[in-house]
Amino acid sequence: MAGVAEWRIPADKMKMRRPHRVPLSRQALAILQEMRSITGHSQWLFPSVLNGQPISENALNAALRRLGFGSDQMTAHGFRAMAATLLSEMGRWSPDTIERQLAHQEKNATRRAYTHGAEYWFERVAMMQAWADYLDELRLGGKVIPLRLENI
């Protein structure tokens, strides 16, 4: 798909040792642009203040604790589970598309053999934009639907 911004993660950074692409929504691109004004010319988008290396998942979990979330309420990895659940509940996206977005491998060996190279790229691009739009709606208070007595 021409013109789609993406984040490319090399195989050596992935748990399954396969490269992974993530389509970036308009909102994600705007955040990345804003981050440039904060991190300047750093090699990393989110550098650690301690050693200049990229921050870890533990740093994100520590930030969640400082925000008041207990470890039984939310973790950095928990955002993936939350997204998978809510994307499934939207009813618009196939489980295969959601699983591929999360870089999960098909568990059924036969099915995996037949869908080995499936990226579901076009659906993932649309899904990530819809997800960003959904998060914007939540941030802005969601959609308010007025109730009328005749509808009750």
N, CA, C and O atoms as a GROMACS GRO file, in nm:
protein
  608
    1MET      N    1   0.086  -0.118   0.000
    1MET     CA    2   0.000   0.000   0.000
    1MET      C    3   0.090   0.123   0.000
    1MET      O    4   0.163   0.147   0.096
    2ALA      N    5   0.084   0.199  -0.104
    2ALA     CA    6   0.171   0.316  -0.119
    2ALA      C    7   0.130   0.425  -0.021
    2ALA      O    8   0.011   0.445   0.006
    3GLY      N    9   0.229   0.495   0.031
    3GLY     CA   10   0.202   0.610   0.115
    3GLY      C   11   0.170   0.579   0.259
    3GLY      O   12   0.136   0.671   0.334
    4VAL      N   13   0.178   0.455   0.301
    4VAL     CA   14   0.148   0.420   0.440
    4VAL      C   15   0.277   0.428   0.520
    4VAL      O   16   0.376   0.362   0.488
    5ALA      N   17   0.274   0.509   0.626
    5ALA     CA   18   0.390   0.516   0.715
    5ALA      C   19   0.393   0.389   0.798
    5ALA      O   20   0.289   0.337   0.839
    6GLU      N   21   0.513   0.340   0.822
    6GLU     CA   22   0.524   0.217   0.901
    6GLU      C   23   0.647   0.219   0.988
    6GLU      O   24   0.746   0.287   0.959
    7TRP      N   25   0.639   0.144   1.095
    7TRP     CA   26   0.751   0.122   1.185
    7TRP      C   27   0.801  -0.018   1.156
    7TRP      O   28   0.724  -0.114   1.165
    8ARG      N   29   0.926  -0.031   1.121
    8ARG     CA   30   0.986  -0.162   1.090
    8ARG      C   31   1.072  -0.206   1.206
    8ARG      O   32   1.165  -0.137   1.247
    9ILE      N   33   1.039  -0.323   1.259
    9ILE     CA   34   1.113  -0.378   1.372
    9ILE      C   35   1.196  -0.494   1.320
    9ILE      O   36   1.142  -0.591   1.267
   10PRO      N   37   1.328  -0.486   1.335
   10PRO     CA   38   1.413  -0.593   1.283
   10PRO      C   39   1.393  -0.724   1.359
   10PRO      O   40   1.353  -0.725   1.475
   11ALA      N   41   1.422  -0.834   1.291
   11ALA     CA   42   1.402  -0.967   1.349
   11ALA      C   43   1.473  -0.984   1.482
   11ALA      O   44   1.419  -1.049   1.572
   12ASP      N   45   1.592  -0.928   1.498
   12ASP     CA   46   1.668  -0.949   1.622
   12ASP      C   47   1.606  -0.878   1.742
   12ASP      O   48   1.647  -0.903   1.856
   13LYS      N   49   1.508  -0.791   1.720
   13LYS     CA   50   1.438  -0.723   1.829
   13LYS      C   51   1.304  -0.790   1.862
   13LYS      O   52   1.236  -0.751   1.958
   14MET      N   53   1.266  -0.890   1.783
   14MET     CA   54   1.137  -0.956   1.801
   14MET      C   55   1.154  -1.090   1.873
   14MET      O   56   1.254  -1.160   1.855
   15LYS      N   57   1.055  -1.125   1.955
   15LYS     CA   58   1.061  -1.250   2.030
   15LYS      C   59   1.070  -1.372   1.939
   15LYS      O   60   1.142  -1.467   1.969
   16MET      N   61   0.997  -1.370   1.828
   16MET     CA   62   0.996  -1.484   1.736
   16MET      C   63   1.106  -1.474   1.629
   16MET      O   64   1.114  -1.558   1.539
   17ARG      N   65   1.190  -1.372   1.640
   17ARG     CA   66   1.303  -1.353   1.548
   17ARG      C   67   1.260  -1.341   1.402
   17ARG      O   68   1.330  -1.388   1.311
   18ARG      N   69   1.144  -1.276   1.380
   18ARG     CA   70   1.097  -1.245   1.245
   18ARG      C   71   1.074  -1.095   1.238
   18ARG      O   72   1.021  -1.037   1.334
   19PRO      N   73   1.112  -1.029   1.128
   19PRO     CA   74   1.087  -0.885   1.119
   19PRO      C   75   0.937  -0.858   1.125
   19PRO      O   76   0.856  -0.942   1.085
   20HIS      N   77   0.902  -0.741   1.174
   20HIS     CA   78   0.761  -0.706   1.189
   20HIS      C   79   0.741  -0.561   1.147
   20HIS      O   80   0.823  -0.475   1.177
   21ARG      N   81   0.630  -0.536   1.075
   21ARG     CA   82   0.595  -0.400   1.034
   21ARG      C   83   0.468  -0.359   1.108
   21ARG      O   84   0.376  -0.438   1.126
   22VAL      N   85   0.465  -0.232   1.149
   22VAL     CA   86   0.348  -0.177   1.218
   22VAL      C   87   0.303  -0.054   1.140
   22VAL      O   88   0.378   0.042   1.129
   23PRO      N   89   0.180  -0.056   1.086
   23PRO     CA   90   0.131   0.065   1.019
   23PRO      C   91   0.106   0.175   1.122
   23PRO      O   92   0.055   0.149   1.231
   24LEU      N   93   0.141   0.297   1.085
   24LEU     CA   94   0.127   0.410   1.176
   24LEU      C   95   0.009   0.498   1.135
   24LEU      O   96  -0.004   0.538   1.019
   25SER      N   97  -0.077   0.526   1.231
   25SER     CA   98  -0.193   0.612   1.208
   25SER      C   99  -0.149   0.758   1.198
   25SER      O  100  -0.035   0.792   1.229
   26ARG      N  101  -0.240   0.842   1.156
   26ARG     CA  102  -0.212   0.986   1.151
   26ARG      C  103  -0.176   1.038   1.290
   26ARG      O  104  -0.085   1.120   1.305
   27GLN      N  105  -0.248   0.989   1.391
   27GLN     CA  106  -0.223   1.033   1.528
   27GLN      C  107  -0.084   0.989   1.576
   27GLN      O  108  -0.015   1.065   1.642
   28ALA      N  109  -0.044   0.866   1.541
   28ALA     CA  110   0.088   0.818   1.581
   28ALA      C  111   0.197   0.903   1.516
   28ALA      O  112   0.296   0.938   1.581
   29LEU      N  113   0.178   0.936   1.390
   29LEU     CA  114   0.276   1.021   1.321
   29LEU      C  115   0.286   1.159   1.386
   29LEU      O  116   0.396   1.214   1.398
   30ALA      N  117   0.173   1.215   1.428
   30ALA     CA  118   0.174   1.345   1.494
   30ALA      C  119   0.249   1.338   1.628
   30ALA      O  120   0.324   1.430   1.662
   31ILE      N  121   0.230   1.229   1.702
   31ILE     CA  122   0.302   1.212   1.829
   31ILE      C  123   0.451   1.199   1.804
   31ILE      O  124   0.532   1.258   1.876
   32LEU      N  125   0.488   1.122   1.703
   32LEU     CA  126   0.630   1.105   1.671
   32LEU      C  127   0.693   1.238   1.633
   32LEU      O  128   0.807   1.267   1.671
   33GLN      N  129   0.621   1.319   1.557
   33GLN     CA  130   0.671   1.452   1.519
   33GLN      C  131   0.688   1.539   1.642
   33GLN      O  132   0.788   1.610   1.654
   34GLU      N  133   0.592   1.534   1.734
   34GLU     CA  134   0.601   1.612   1.857
   34GLU      C  135   0.719   1.567   1.943
   34GLU      O  136   0.784   1.648   2.008
   35MET      N  137   0.746   1.436   1.943
   35MET     CA  138   0.857   1.382   2.022
   35MET      C  139   0.992   1.436   1.975
   35MET      O  140   1.085   1.447   2.055
   36ARG      N  141   1.003   1.470   1.847
   36ARG     CA  142   1.130   1.526   1.796
   36ARG      C  143   1.168   1.653   1.872
   36ARG      O  144   1.286   1.678   1.897
   37SER      N  145   1.067   1.734   1.907
   37SER     CA  146   1.096   1.858   1.979
   37SER      C  147   1.144   1.830   2.121
   37SER      O  148   1.208   1.916   2.183
   38ILE      N  149   1.115   1.713   2.173
   38ILE     CA  150   1.156   1.677   2.309
   38ILE      C  151   1.291   1.606   2.309
   38ILE      O  152   1.379   1.639   2.388
   39THR      N  153   1.307   1.507   2.221
   39THR     CA  154   1.429   1.426   2.220
   39THR      C  155   1.537   1.483   2.129
   39THR      O  156   1.651   1.437   2.132
   40GLY      N  157   1.502   1.582   2.048
   40GLY     CA  158   1.601   1.645   1.962
   40GLY      C  159   1.661   1.548   1.863
   40GLY      O  160   1.590   1.483   1.786
   41HIS      N  161   1.791   1.539   1.865
   41HIS     CA  162   1.861   1.456   1.769
   41HIS      C  163   1.908   1.325   1.830
   41HIS      O  164   2.003   1.264   1.780
   42SER      N  165   1.845   1.281   1.937
   42SER     CA  166   1.882   1.154   2.000
   42SER      C  167   1.861   1.039   1.900
   42SER      O  168   1.774   1.045   1.814
   43GLN      N  169   1.941   0.938   1.915
   43GLN     CA  170   1.925   0.818   1.832
   43GLN      C  171   1.794   0.746   1.866
   43GLN      O  172   1.739   0.674   1.783
   44TRP      N  173   1.746   0.765   1.989
   44TRP     CA  174   1.628   0.693   2.036
   44TRP      C  175   1.510   0.788   2.054
   44TRP      O  176   1.528   0.904   2.090
   45LEU      N  177   1.392   0.739   2.029
   45LEU     CA  178   1.271   0.819   2.046
   45LEU      C  179   1.241   0.839   2.194
   45LEU      O  180   1.199   0.947   2.236
   46PHE      N  181   1.262   0.733   2.274
   46PHE     CA  182   1.239   0.740   2.418
   46PHE      C  183   1.367   0.700   2.491
   46PHE      O  184   1.378   0.587   2.540
   47PRO      N  185   1.464   0.793   2.499
   47PRO     CA  186   1.590   0.758   2.565
   47PRO      C  187   1.577   0.762   2.717
   47PRO      O  188   1.500   0.841   2.772
   48SER      N  189   1.650   0.676   2.783
   48SER     CA  190   1.656   0.676   2.929
   48SER      C  191   1.737   0.797   2.975
   48SER      O  192   1.839   0.831   2.915
   49VAL      N  193   1.692   0.862   3.082
   49VAL     CA  194   1.767   0.974   3.137
   49VAL      C  195   1.890   0.924   3.212
   49VAL      O  196   1.982   1.002   3.238
   50LEU      N  197   1.893   0.796   3.245
   50LEU     CA  198   2.005   0.740   3.320
   50LEU      C  199   2.126   0.709   3.234
   50LEU      O  200   2.239   0.739   3.272
   51ASN      N  201   2.104   0.649   3.116
   51ASN     CA  202   2.219   0.604   3.037
   51ASN      C  203   2.208   0.635   2.888
   51ASN      O  204   2.296   0.597   2.811
   52GLY      N  205   2.102   0.703   2.846
   52GLY     CA  206   2.088   0.738   2.706
   52GLY      C  207   2.043   0.625   2.615
   52GLY      O  208   2.021   0.647   2.496
   53GLN      N  209   2.030   0.505   2.669
   53GLN     CA  210   1.980   0.391   2.592
   53GLN      C  211   1.827   0.399   2.586
   53GLN      O  212   1.768   0.479   2.658
   54PRO      N  213   1.763   0.318   2.502
   54PRO     CA  214   1.616   0.321   2.498
   54PRO      C  215   1.558   0.277   2.633
   54PRO      O  216   1.614   0.192   2.701
   55ILE      N  217   1.445   0.337   2.670
   55ILE     CA  218   1.380   0.296   2.794
   55ILE      C  219   1.330   0.152   2.779
   55ILE      O  220   1.311   0.103   2.668
   56SER      N  221   1.310   0.085   2.890
   56SER     CA  222   1.267  -0.054   2.891
   56SER      C  223   1.119  -0.062   2.925
   56SER      O  224   1.056   0.037   2.962
   57GLU      N  225   1.064  -0.183   2.912
   57GLU     CA  226   0.927  -0.207   2.955
   57GLU      C  227   0.914  -0.178   3.104
   57GLU      O  228   0.809  -0.132   3.150
   58ASN      N  229   1.019  -0.206   3.181
   58ASN     CA  230   1.016  -0.178   3.324
   58ASN      C  231   1.001  -0.029   3.352
   58ASN      O  232   0.936   0.010   3.449
   59ALA      N  233   1.062   0.056   3.268
   59ALA     CA  234   1.047   0.200   3.285
   59ALA      C  235   0.902   0.242   3.261
   59ALA      O  236   0.850   0.328   3.331
   60LEU      N  237   0.838   0.180   3.163
   60LEU     CA  238   0.697   0.210   3.138
   60LEU      C  239   0.610   0.162   3.254
   60LEU      O  240   0.517   0.232   3.294
   61ASN      N  241   0.641   0.045   3.307
   61ASN     CA  242   0.565  -0.005   3.422
   61ASN      C  243   0.584   0.085   3.543
   61ASN      O  244   0.488   0.110   3.617
   62ALA      N  245   0.705   0.134   3.564
   62ALA     CA  246   0.731   0.227   3.675
   62ALA      C  247   0.650   0.356   3.656
   62ALA      O  248   0.598   0.410   3.754
   63ALA      N  249   0.640   0.404   3.534
   63ALA     CA  250   0.560   0.524   3.506
   63ALA      C  251   0.413   0.499   3.538
   63ALA      O  252   0.346   0.586   3.593
   64LEU      N  253   0.364   0.382   3.503
   64LEU     CA  254   0.224   0.347   3.536
   64LEU      C  255   0.203   0.346   3.688
   64LEU      O  256   0.098   0.389   3.735
   65ARG      N  257   0.301   0.296   3.764
   65ARG     CA  258   0.289   0.295   3.911
   65ARG      C  259   0.285   0.438   3.965
   65ARG      O  260   0.206   0.469   4.054
   66ARG      N  261   0.371   0.525   3.909
   66ARG     CA  262   0.372   0.665   3.952
   66ARG      C  263   0.240   0.734   3.919
   66ARG      O  264   0.200   0.828   3.988
   67LEU      N  265   0.173   0.688   3.815
   67LEU     CA  266   0.042   0.744   3.780
   67LEU      C  267  -0.070   0.689   3.868
   67LEU      O  268  -0.184   0.735   3.860
   68GLY      N  269  -0.037   0.590   3.951
   68GLY     CA  270  -0.135   0.537   4.045
   68GLY      C  271  -0.194   0.403   4.007
   68GLY      O  272  -0.283   0.354   4.077
   69PHE      N  273  -0.149   0.341   3.899
   69PHE     CA  274  -0.198   0.210   3.859
   69PHE      C  275  -0.119   0.102   3.929
   69PHE      O  276   0.004   0.099   3.921
   70GLY      N  277  -0.188   0.013   3.998
   70GLY     CA  278  -0.121  -0.101   4.060
   70GLY      C  279  -0.084  -0.204   3.954
   70GLY      O  280  -0.140  -0.204   3.844
   71SER      N  281   0.010  -0.292   3.988
   71SER     CA  282   0.052  -0.393   3.891
   71SER      C  283  -0.060  -0.491   3.859
   71SER      O  284  -0.055  -0.560   3.757
   72ASP      N  285  -0.162  -0.497   3.945
   72ASP     CA  286  -0.278  -0.581   3.917
   72ASP      C  287  -0.382  -0.508   3.832
   72ASP      O  288  -0.483  -0.567   3.793
   73GLN      N  289  -0.359  -0.380   3.803
   73GLN     CA  290  -0.452  -0.302   3.723
   73GLN      C  291  -0.405  -0.283   3.579
   73GLN      O  292  -0.485  -0.295   3.486
   74MET      N  293  -0.275  -0.253   3.560
   74MET     CA  294  -0.226  -0.228   3.425
   74MET      C  295  -0.075  -0.246   3.421
   74MET      O  296  -0.004  -0.211   3.516
   75THR      N  297  -0.029  -0.299   3.310
   75THR     CA  298   0.113  -0.310   3.280
   75THR      C  299   0.134  -0.260   3.137
   75THR      O  300   0.038  -0.246   3.062
   76ALA      N  301   0.258  -0.235   3.101
   76ALA     CA  302   0.286  -0.192   2.964
   76ALA      C  303   0.237  -0.297   2.865
   76ALA      O  304   0.175  -0.265   2.763
   77HIS      N  305   0.265  -0.423   2.895
   77HIS     CA  306   0.221  -0.531   2.807
   77HIS      C  307   0.068  -0.543   2.804
   77HIS      O  308   0.011  -0.591   2.706
   78GLY      N  309   0.005  -0.500   2.910
   78GLY     CA  310  -0.141  -0.506   2.919
   78GLY      C  311  -0.211  -0.422   2.814
   78GLY      O  312  -0.326  -0.450   2.780
   79PHE      N  313  -0.144  -0.320   2.762
   79PHE     CA  314  -0.204  -0.239   2.657
   79PHE      C  315  -0.228  -0.322   2.531
   79PHE      O  316  -0.324  -0.298   2.457
   80ARG      N  317  -0.141  -0.419   2.506
   80ARG     CA  318  -0.159  -0.509   2.391
   80ARG      C  319  -0.285  -0.594   2.409
   80ARG      O  320  -0.366  -0.609   2.318
   81ALA      N  321  -0.300  -0.650   2.530
   81ALA     CA  322  -0.418  -0.733   2.557
   81ALA      C  323  -0.546  -0.651   2.550
   81ALA      O  324  -0.647  -0.696   2.496
   82MET      N  325  -0.540  -0.529   2.604
   82MET     CA  326  -0.657  -0.442   2.600
   82MET      C  327  -0.694  -0.410   2.454
   82MET      O  328  -0.811  -0.415   2.418
   83ALA      N  329  -0.595  -0.378   2.373
   83ALA     CA  330  -0.622  -0.347   2.232
   83ALA      C  331  -0.680  -0.469   2.161
   83ALA      O  332  -0.777  -0.457   2.086
   84ALA      N  333  -0.622  -0.586   2.184
   84ALA     CA  334  -0.673  -0.707   2.118
   84ALA      C  335  -0.818  -0.732   2.156
   84ALA      O  336  -0.900  -0.767   2.070
   85THR      N  337  -0.850  -0.716   2.283
   85THR     CA  338  -0.988  -0.738   2.329
   85THR      C  339  -1.084  -0.638   2.266
   85THR      O  340  -1.187  -0.676   2.211
   86LEU      N  341  -1.050  -0.510   2.272
   86LEU     CA  342  -1.140  -0.408   2.220
   86LEU      C  343  -1.152  -0.414   2.068
   86LEU      O  344  -1.261  -0.391   2.014
   87LEU      N  345  -1.043  -0.444   1.998
   87LEU     CA  346  -1.052  -0.459   1.854
   87LEU      C  347  -1.141  -0.577   1.817
   87LEU      O  348  -1.217  -0.570   1.720
   88SER      N  349  -1.132  -0.684   1.893
   88SER     CA  350  -1.221  -0.800   1.870
   88SER      C  351  -1.366  -0.760   1.892
   88SER      O  352  -1.454  -0.798   1.814
   89GLU      N  353  -1.392  -0.685   1.998
   89GLU     CA  354  -1.530  -0.646   2.030
   89GLU      C  355  -1.588  -0.547   1.931
   89GLU      O  356  -1.710  -0.533   1.923
   90MET      N  357  -1.503  -0.477   1.855
   90MET     CA  358  -1.554  -0.386   1.752
   90MET      C  359  -1.628  -0.464   1.644
   90MET      O  360  -1.717  -0.409   1.577
   91GLY      N  361  -1.592  -0.591   1.626
   91GLY     CA  362  -1.660  -0.674   1.528
   91GLY      C  363  -1.625  -0.643   1.383
   91GLY      O  364  -1.691  -0.692   1.292
   92ARG      N  365  -1.523  -0.563   1.361
   92ARG     CA  366  -1.485  -0.524   1.226
   92ARG      C  367  -1.362  -0.597   1.175
   92ARG      O  368  -1.336  -0.600   1.054
   93TRP      N  369  -1.286  -0.657   1.266
   93TRP     CA  370  -1.154  -0.710   1.229
   93TRP      C  371  -1.148  -0.859   1.254
   93TRP      O  372  -1.196  -0.908   1.356
   94SER      N  373  -1.089  -0.930   1.161
   94SER     CA  374  -1.077  -1.075   1.177
   94SER      C  375  -0.974  -1.104   1.286
   94SER      O  376  -0.880  -1.027   1.306
   95PRO      N  377  -0.992  -1.216   1.356
   95PRO     CA  378  -0.891  -1.256   1.454
   95PRO      C  379  -0.752  -1.269   1.393
   95PRO      O  380  -0.652  -1.238   1.458
   96ASP      N  381  -0.743  -1.314   1.267
   96ASP     CA  382  -0.613  -1.326   1.200
   96ASP      C  383  -0.545  -1.190   1.187
   96ASP      O  384  -0.424  -1.179   1.207
   97THR      N  385  -0.621  -1.088   1.153
   97THR     CA  386  -0.566  -0.954   1.138
   97THR      C  387  -0.514  -0.902   1.271
   97THR      O  388  -0.404  -0.848   1.279
   98ILE      N  389  -0.592  -0.919   1.375
   98ILE     CA  390  -0.552  -0.874   1.509
   98ILE      C  391  -0.428  -0.949   1.555
   98ILE      O  392  -0.333  -0.889   1.606
   99GLU      N  393  -0.427  -1.080   1.538
   99GLU     CA  394  -0.312  -1.161   1.582
   99GLU      C  395  -0.186  -1.123   1.505
   99GLU      O  396  -0.077  -1.118   1.564
  100ARG      N  397  -0.198  -1.097   1.376
  100ARG     CA  398  -0.080  -1.060   1.297
  100ARG      C  399  -0.028  -0.923   1.339
  100ARG      O  400   0.093  -0.900   1.341
  101GLN      N  401  -0.121  -0.832   1.372
  101GLN     CA  402  -0.079  -0.700   1.420
  101GLN      C  403   0.004  -0.713   1.547
  101GLN      O  404   0.098  -0.636   1.570
  102LEU      N  405  -0.030  -0.810   1.630
  102LEU     CA  406   0.043  -0.833   1.754
  102LEU      C  407   0.168  -0.919   1.733
  102LEU      O  408   0.237  -0.952   1.829
  103ALA      N  409   0.196  -0.956   1.609
  103ALA     CA  410   0.311  -1.040   1.572
  103ALA      C  411   0.301  -1.179   1.632
  103ALA      O  412   0.402  -1.244   1.658
  104HIS      N  413   0.178  -1.226   1.653
  104HIS     CA  414   0.158  -1.361   1.702
  104HIS      C  415   0.163  -1.460   1.586
  104HIS      O  416   0.124  -1.428   1.474
  105GLN      N  417   0.210  -1.577   1.615
  105GLN     CA  418   0.218  -1.683   1.515
  105GLN      C  419   0.096  -1.773   1.528
  105GLN      O  420   0.047  -1.798   1.639
  106GLU      N  421   0.047  -1.823   1.416
  106GLU     CA  422  -0.065  -1.918   1.415
  106GLU      C  423  -0.026  -2.041   1.495
  106GLU      O  424   0.082  -2.098   1.474
  107LYS      N  425  -0.112  -2.083   1.588
  107LYS     CA  426  -0.081  -2.198   1.673
  107LYS      C  427  -0.103  -2.331   1.603
  107LYS      O  428  -0.032  -2.428   1.630
  108ASN      N  429  -0.200  -2.337   1.512
  108ASN     CA  430  -0.228  -2.460   1.440
  108ASN      C  431  -0.123  -2.478   1.331
  108ASN      O  432  -0.112  -2.395   1.240
  109ALA      N  433  -0.045  -2.586   1.340
  109ALA     CA  434   0.068  -2.607   1.248
  109ALA      C  435   0.024  -2.615   1.103
  109ALA      O  436   0.092  -2.561   1.015
  110THR      N  437  -0.086  -2.681   1.075
  110THR     CA  438  -0.133  -2.693   0.938
  110THR      C  439  -0.174  -2.557   0.884
  110THR      O  440  -0.134  -2.518   0.774
  111ARG      N  441  -0.254  -2.485   0.961
  111ARG     CA  442  -0.297  -2.353   0.918
  111ARG      C  443  -0.177  -2.259   0.903
  111ARG      O  444  -0.172  -2.179   0.810
  112ARG      N  445  -0.081  -2.269   0.995
  112ARG     CA  446   0.039  -2.186   0.988
  112ARG      C  447   0.115  -2.211   0.858
  112ARG      O  448   0.169  -2.118   0.798
  113ALA      N  449   0.119  -2.336   0.813
  113ALA     CA  450   0.189  -2.370   0.689
  113ALA      C  451   0.124  -2.301   0.570
  113ALA      O  452   0.192  -2.262   0.475
  114TYR      N  453  -0.008  -2.287   0.573
  114TYR     CA  454  -0.080  -2.228   0.460
  114TYR      C  455  -0.088  -2.075   0.469
  114TYR      O  456  -0.107  -2.008   0.367
  115THR      N  457  -0.075  -2.019   0.588
  115THR     CA  458  -0.085  -1.874   0.602
  115THR      C  459   0.048  -1.812   0.644
  115THR      O  460   0.052  -1.699   0.693
  116HIS      N  461   0.156  -1.885   0.624
  116HIS     CA  462   0.288  -1.844   0.671
  116HIS      C  463   0.323  -1.699   0.638
  116HIS      O  464   0.366  -1.625   0.726
  117GLY      N  465   0.305  -1.660   0.516
  117GLY     CA  466   0.346  -1.526   0.475
  117GLY      C  467   0.236  -1.422   0.483
  117GLY      O  468   0.257  -1.308   0.444
  118ALA      N  469   0.119  -1.460   0.532
  118ALA     CA  470   0.005  -1.367   0.534
  118ALA      C  471   0.034  -1.251   0.629
  118ALA      O  472   0.064  -1.272   0.747
  119GLU      N  473   0.024  -1.130   0.577
  119GLU     CA  474   0.048  -1.009   0.657
  119GLU      C  475  -0.083  -0.938   0.692
  119GLU      O  476  -0.088  -0.864   0.791
  120TYR      N  477  -0.188  -0.959   0.612
  120TYR     CA  478  -0.315  -0.888   0.633
  120TYR      C  479  -0.291  -0.737   0.637
  120TYR      O  480  -0.354  -0.665   0.713
  121TRP      N  481  -0.198  -0.691   0.553
  121TRP     CA  482  -0.150  -0.554   0.561
  121TRP      C  483  -0.259  -0.449   0.542
  121TRP      O  484  -0.269  -0.357   0.622
  122PHE      N  485  -0.341  -0.462   0.439
  122PHE     CA  486  -0.443  -0.359   0.413
  122PHE      C  487  -0.541  -0.348   0.528
  122PHE      O  488  -0.581  -0.238   0.567
  123GLU      N  489  -0.582  -0.463   0.584
  123GLU     CA  490  -0.672  -0.462   0.699
  123GLU      C  491  -0.603  -0.402   0.821
  123GLU      O  492  -0.666  -0.330   0.898
  124ARG      N  493  -0.476  -0.432   0.839
  124ARG     CA  494  -0.403  -0.380   0.954
  124ARG      C  495  -0.387  -0.228   0.946
  124ARG      O  496  -0.396  -0.160   1.047
  125VAL      N  497  -0.364  -0.176   0.826
  125VAL     CA  498  -0.356  -0.031   0.808
  125VAL      C  499  -0.488   0.033   0.850
  125VAL      O  500  -0.489   0.129   0.928
  126ALA      N  501  -0.598  -0.019   0.799
  126ALA     CA  502  -0.731   0.035   0.834
  126ALA      C  503  -0.759   0.017   0.983
  126ALA      O  504  -0.814   0.107   1.047
  127MET      N  505  -0.720  -0.097   1.038
  127MET     CA  506  -0.746  -0.125   1.179
  127MET      C  507  -0.670  -0.029   1.270
  127MET      O  508  -0.726   0.020   1.368
  128MET      N  509  -0.545  -0.002   1.240
  128MET     CA  510  -0.466   0.088   1.324
  128MET      C  511  -0.519   0.231   1.319
  128MET      O  512  -0.514   0.303   1.419
  129GLN      N  513  -0.569   0.274   1.202
  129GLN     CA  514  -0.628   0.408   1.195
  129GLN      C  515  -0.760   0.410   1.273
  129GLN      O  516  -0.787   0.506   1.345
  130ALA      N  517  -0.841   0.306   1.260
  130ALA     CA  518  -0.966   0.298   1.335
  130ALA      C  519  -0.938   0.295   1.486
  130ALA      O  520  -1.011   0.355   1.564
  131TRP      N  521  -0.833   0.223   1.526
  131TRP     CA  522  -0.796   0.216   1.668
  131TRP      C  523  -0.757   0.355   1.720
  131TRP      O  524  -0.800   0.396   1.828
  132ALA      N  525  -0.676   0.428   1.645
  132ALA     CA  526  -0.636   0.562   1.686
  132ALA      C  527  -0.756   0.656   1.693
  132ALA      O  528  -0.766   0.737   1.784
  133ASP      N  529  -0.847   0.644   1.597
  133ASP     CA  530  -0.968   0.726   1.599
  133ASP      C  531  -1.054   0.692   1.721
  133ASP      O  532  -1.110   0.782   1.784
  134TYR      N  533  -1.064   0.563   1.754
  134TYR     CA  534  -1.139   0.519   1.872
  134TYR      C  535  -1.078   0.578   2.000
  134TYR      O  536  -1.150   0.626   2.086
  135LEU      N  537  -0.945   0.574   2.011
  135LEU     CA  538  -0.880   0.631   2.129
  135LEU      C  539  -0.903   0.781   2.138
  135LEU      O  540  -0.920   0.835   2.248
  136ASP      N  541  -0.903   0.850   2.023
  136ASP     CA  542  -0.935   0.993   2.023
  136ASP      C  543  -1.077   1.017   2.074
  136ASP      O  544  -1.099   1.109   2.152
  137GLU      N  545  -1.172   0.934   2.031
  137GLU     CA  546  -1.310   0.947   2.080
  137GLU      C  547  -1.316   0.931   2.230
  137GLU      O  548  -1.386   1.006   2.298
  138LEU      N  549  -1.245   0.833   2.283
  138LEU     CA  550  -1.243   0.812   2.428
  138LEU      C  551  -1.185   0.934   2.500
  138LEU      O  552  -1.237   0.979   2.601
  139ARG      N  553  -1.075   0.986   2.445
  139ARG     CA  554  -1.010   1.102   2.506
  139ARG      C  555  -1.102   1.223   2.507
  139ARG      O  556  -1.100   1.303   2.601
  140LEU      N  557  -1.183   1.237   2.403
  140LEU     CA  558  -1.273   1.352   2.391
  140LEU      C  559  -1.408   1.328   2.458
  140LEU      O  560  -1.496   1.413   2.449
  141GLY      N  561  -1.425   1.214   2.524
  141GLY     CA  562  -1.548   1.186   2.596
  141GLY      C  563  -1.642   1.092   2.526
  141GLY      O  564  -1.753   1.070   2.574
  142GLY      N  565  -1.602   1.037   2.415
  142GLY     CA  566  -1.685   0.939   2.345
  142GLY      C  567  -1.802   1.004   2.274
  142GLY      O  568  -1.819   1.126   2.274
  143LYS      N  569  -1.880   0.920   2.212
  143LYS     CA  570  -2.000   0.967   2.143
  143LYS      C  571  -2.116   0.966   2.241
  143LYS      O  572  -2.143   0.864   2.304
  144VAL      N  573  -2.183   1.079   2.253
  144VAL     CA  574  -2.298   1.089   2.341
  144VAL      C  575  -2.423   1.075   2.255
  144VAL      O  576  -2.445   1.154   2.163
  145ILE      N  577  -2.504   0.977   2.286
  145ILE     CA  578  -2.628   0.954   2.212
  145ILE      C  579  -2.744   0.991   2.304
  145ILE      O  580  -2.767   0.925   2.405
  146PRO      N  581  -2.817   1.098   2.268
  146PRO     CA  582  -2.928   1.141   2.356
  146PRO      C  583  -3.040   1.037   2.354
  146PRO      O  584  -3.075   0.982   2.249
  147LEU      N  585  -3.094   1.011   2.471
  147LEU     CA  586  -3.206   0.918   2.484
  147LEU      C  587  -3.336   0.995   2.477
  147LEU      O  588  -3.350   1.103   2.535
  148ARG      N  589  -3.432   0.939   2.406
  148ARG     CA  590  -3.566   0.997   2.400
  148ARG      C  591  -3.661   0.898   2.464
  148ARG      O  592  -3.644   0.777   2.453
  149LEU      N  593  -3.760   0.950   2.531
  149LEU     CA  594  -3.854   0.862   2.602
  149LEU      C  595  -3.919   0.758   2.510
  149LEU      O  596  -3.943   0.645   2.552
  150GLU      N  597  -3.946   0.796   2.387
  150GLU     CA  598  -4.011   0.701   2.296
  150GLU      C  599  -3.919   0.583   2.263
  150GLU      O  600  -3.968   0.479   2.220
  151ASN      N  601  -3.787   0.598   2.282
  151ASN     CA  602  -3.693   0.490   2.255
  151ASN      C  603  -3.676   0.396   2.374
  151ASN      O  604  -3.612   0.291   2.361
  152ILE      N  605  -3.730   0.430   2.487
  152ILE     CA  606  -3.712   0.349   2.607
  152ILE      C  607  -3.824   0.251   2.625
  152ILE      O  608  -3.825   0.174   2.721
   0.00000   0.00000   0.00000
